[in-house]
Amino acid sequence: MKRVIGKIDPSDKNVSIWGAGFSGLILGYYLKSEGYKVTIYEKANKVGGKIQTKKVDGGFIEKGPNALYLNADGLELLKELKLEPVPATKKLKRLLMINGKPKRPFQMGLLSRLGVNVYKKPPLITDGLTVSEFFRPLLGQENVNRFISPVLSGVYAAPSEQLHFRTIFDQVGTKAQYESYFDFIKHMLKVQKAQPKLEVSGSVSFEGGMQTLINRLADVMKNDIKLNYREPFKLKHNTIVCTDAMSASEMLTPVKPEMARELSRIRYTELTSVTVFLKREIRPLNKSFGVLIPHDTGFNAFGILNNKAIFPLNNENLLSYTLISKKKLTEEDIISDLRQLFPEIGKEDIDHTENNHWDRALPLYDLQRYLAVKKLHQISLKEDHLALFGNYAAGISLREMITAAKNFAKDPQNYPETT
Ligand SMILES: Cc1cc2nc3c(=O)[nH]c(=O)nc-3n(C[C@H](O)[C@H](O)[C@H](O)COP(=O)(O)OP(=O)(O)OC[C@H]3O[C@@H](n4cnc5c(N)ncnc54)[C@H](O)[C@@H]3O)c2cc1C
């Protein structure tokens, strides 16, 4: 159920969008392409929301997303926008911190090494099932914490005990149970294989970083965006709220209290991303995407990205690494993490750091969010000219939002089935 919530009336071509983050811009773009006259109201003095690139000597700092993972809709969008993608380096090692060292767990036949029985029957897939509960009978809690949680944290910034199974593995659809874990793995691989082959695939950025994508979308709609807009929210015919759920709740409280109540149930995680410019390489991260770090291993960050290895063209003269953490990081925290990875690093090796904190970085993809969104879909059945969009509704990634926005713009009355 990763889609826009609600619908608009296609016979009225005037649409008001609130919020010019990626969700507002991409929905505005597709609606405009379908012949709507869009006005986007943004309270900040710039567009892009979480997508912000800062140019520094010889490279870029991404304060939010560093890449768009392409699907067919994403690739078509880039063609329409005449944007040349800069692909991430292929075949980089994906490392996980195991026993104090970054290692390649998924290359070494993880399941057979752990001696697990893949023919075991997994639990029933109920509405309340968490990712941790699904994998626990197969791997045991300790291995879920060591292998599953860090990988999912890299996307959702939340441990697998909190993540809602049906949402995270939405490829399972409405299936209630698999005969074995082997069947589940087989199904996931089949879904992956069925994806169309694209001429450019994987993660991409742009010359100028992710900001280039935002600037191009904003350029297409330059006469339709009102920045620094501080007037109180007005519910007009054909309004789409594209802010985070908490702001949407505040805006809708006076006019749609039932919706506002559900939106207020959606919780957010805070995140810090610190980009560090070093004078020397972190050798254990050579030729790798970076490393994911399980909780309780003495690190402050849960992931460290090797920016130069991922996008060499955008980081020509810089050795830059981005630490992603739940809490705010001090200089000591940063040094401590770098030294745990590579003890030869000292304070003198740091050229400079860029520390960025988001209070409401990502919505928590837990059961509470799932139930709130489900209820919002039900409430919206009574609405025919109000919709809600954003990364709490249509998937956390930019790629999912592109597909959801495109589908909605094509047929904004085709209301989704609620399960
Ligand atoms: C550190 C980090 C790394 C990430 N990495 C990736 C990645 O590599 N790849 C990927 O696909 N995704 C990534 N994501 C996720 C992705 O960036 C977000 O899901 C997406 O950018 C969110 O877009 P949005 O429009 O839903 O929300 P936002 O970006 O939060 O935009 C909401 C907008 O609404 C505006 N607004 C709020 N209240 C009002 C109001 N009352 N009136 C008018 N305007 C208002 C805000 O100012 C803002 O501009 C990452 C996220 C973070 C935080």
The ligand as an SDF file (V2000), in Angstrom:
LIG
                    3D

 53 58  0  0  0  0  0  0  0  0999 V2000
   20.1240   11.2810    5.9600 C   0  0  0  0  0  0  0  0  0  0  0  0
   19.1650   10.7370    4.9350 C   0  0  0  0  0  0  0  0  0  0  0  0
   19.6420    9.9370    3.9080 C   0  0  0  0  0  0  0  0  0  0  0  0
   18.7650    9.4170    2.9320 C   0  0  0  0  0  0  0  0  0  0  0  0
   19.2720    8.6780    1.9110 N   0  0  0  0  0  0  0  0  0  0  0  0
   18.4590    8.3040    0.8840 C   0  0  0  0  0  0  0  0  0  0  0  0
   19.0010    7.7550   -0.3150 C   0  0  0  0  0  0  0  0  0  0  0  0
   20.2290    7.6320   -0.4750 O   0  0  0  0  0  0  0  0  0  0  0  0
   18.1280    7.3840   -1.3110 N   0  0  0  0  0  0  0  0  0  0  0  0
   16.7720    7.5610   -1.1860 C   0  0  0  0  0  0  0  0  0  0  0  0
   16.0260    7.1750   -2.1110 O   0  0  0  0  0  0  0  0  0  0  0  0
   16.2330    8.1270   -0.0810 N   0  0  0  0  0  0  0  0  0  0  0  0
   17.0470    8.5200    0.9430 C   0  0  0  0  0  0  0  0  0  0  0  0
   16.5070    9.1640    2.0440 N   0  0  0  0  0  0  0  0  0  0  0  0
   15.0560    9.3510    2.1130 C   0  0  0  0  0  0  0  0  0  0  0  0
   14.5780   10.5610    1.2760 C   0  0  0  0  0  0  0  0  0  0  0  0
   15.5310   11.5580    1.3110 O   0  0  0  0  0  0  0  0  0  0  0  0
   13.2900   11.1140    1.8390 C   0  0  0  0  0  0  0  0  0  0  0  0
   12.3520   10.0800    1.9660 O   0  0  0  0  0  0  0  0  0  0  0  0
   12.6900   12.2270    0.9680 C   0  0  0  0  0  0  0  0  0  0  0  0
   13.6460   13.1850    0.6010 O   0  0  0  0  0  0  0  0  0  0  0  0
   11.5380   12.8520    1.7290 C   0  0  0  0  0  0  0  0  0  0  0  0
   10.8140   13.7250    0.8870 O   0  0  0  0  0  0  0  0  0  0  0  0
    9.4230   14.3430    1.3850 P   0  0  0  0  0  0  0  0  0  0  0  0
    8.9910   15.2980    0.3470 O   0  0  0  0  0  0  0  0  0  0  0  0
    8.4950   13.2590    1.7780 O   0  0  0  0  0  0  0  0  0  0  0  0
    9.7650   15.1240    2.7460 O   0  0  0  0  0  0  0  0  0  0  0  0
   10.7060   16.3890    3.0180 P   0  0  0  0  0  0  0  0  0  0  0  0
   11.9640   16.3070    2.2660 O   0  0  0  0  0  0  0  0  0  0  0  0
   10.7890   16.4810    4.5060 O   0  0  0  0  0  0  0  0  0  0  0  0
    9.8890   17.6310    2.4460 O   0  0  0  0  0  0  0  0  0  0  0  0
    8.7780   18.1810    3.0940 C   0  0  0  0  0  0  0  0  0  0  0  0
    8.6900   19.6610    2.7140 C   0  0  0  0  0  0  0  0  0  0  0  0
    7.4980   20.2040    3.2950 O   0  0  0  0  0  0  0  0  0  0  0  0
    7.7930   21.5160    3.7680 C   0  0  0  0  0  0  0  0  0  0  0  0
    6.8010   21.8950    4.7890 N   0  0  0  0  0  0  0  0  0  0  0  0
    6.6410   21.4000    6.0540 C   0  0  0  0  0  0  0  0  0  0  0  0
    5.6140   22.0100    6.6610 N   0  0  0  0  0  0  0  0  0  0  0  0
    5.0910   22.9030    5.7710 C   0  0  0  0  0  0  0  0  0  0  0  0
    4.0130   23.8360    5.8120 C   0  0  0  0  0  0  0  0  0  0  0  0
    3.2630   23.9680    6.9060 N   0  0  0  0  0  0  0  0  0  0  0  0
    3.7550   24.5660    4.7020 N   0  0  0  0  0  0  0  0  0  0  0  0
    4.5070   24.4420    3.5860 C   0  0  0  0  0  0  0  0  0  0  0  0
    5.5570   23.5960    3.4970 N   0  0  0  0  0  0  0  0  0  0  0  0
    5.8400   22.8230    4.5760 C   0  0  0  0  0  0  0  0  0  0  0  0
    9.2080   21.3740    4.3150 C   0  0  0  0  0  0  0  0  0  0  0  0
    9.8290   22.6350    4.4790 O   0  0  0  0  0  0  0  0  0  0  0  0
    9.8550   20.5070    3.2480 C   0  0  0  0  0  0  0  0  0  0  0  0
   10.4020   21.2750    2.1950 O   0  0  0  0  0  0  0  0  0  0  0  0
   17.3710    9.6940    3.0320 C   0  0  0  0  0  0  0  0  0  0  0  0
   16.8860   10.5000    4.0710 C   0  0  0  0  0  0  0  0  0  0  0  0
   17.7650   11.0260    5.0050 C   0  0  0  0  0  0  0  0  0  0  0  0
   17.2230   11.9110    6.0930 C   0  0  0  0  0  0  0  0  0  0  0  0
  1  2  1  0
  2  3  1  0
  2 52  2  0
  3  4  2  0
  4  5  1  0
  4 50  1  0
  5  6  2  0
  6  7  1  0
  6 13  1  0
  7  8  2  0
  7  9  1  0
  9 10  1  0
 10 11  2  0
 10 12  1  0
 12 13  2  0
 13 14  1  0
 14 15  1  0
 14 50  1  0
 15 16  1  0
 16 17  1  0
 16 18  1  0
 18 19  1  0
 18 20  1  0
 20 21  1  0
 20 22  1  0
 22 23  1  0
 23 24  1  0
 24 25  2  0
 24 26  1  0
 24 27  1  0
 27 28  1  0
 28 29  2  0
 28 30  1  0
 28 31  1  0
 31 32  1  0
 32 33  1  0
 33 34  1  0
 33 48  1  0
 34 35  1  0
 35 36  1  0
 35 46  1  0
 36 37  1  0
 36 45  1  0
 37 38  2  0
 38 39  1  0
 39 40  1  0
 39 45  2  0
 40 41  1  0
 40 42  2  0
 42 43  1  0
 43 44  2  0
 44 45  1  0
 46 47  1  0
 46 48  1  0
 48 49  1  0
 50 51  2  0
 51 52  1  0
 52 53  1  0
M  END
$$$$
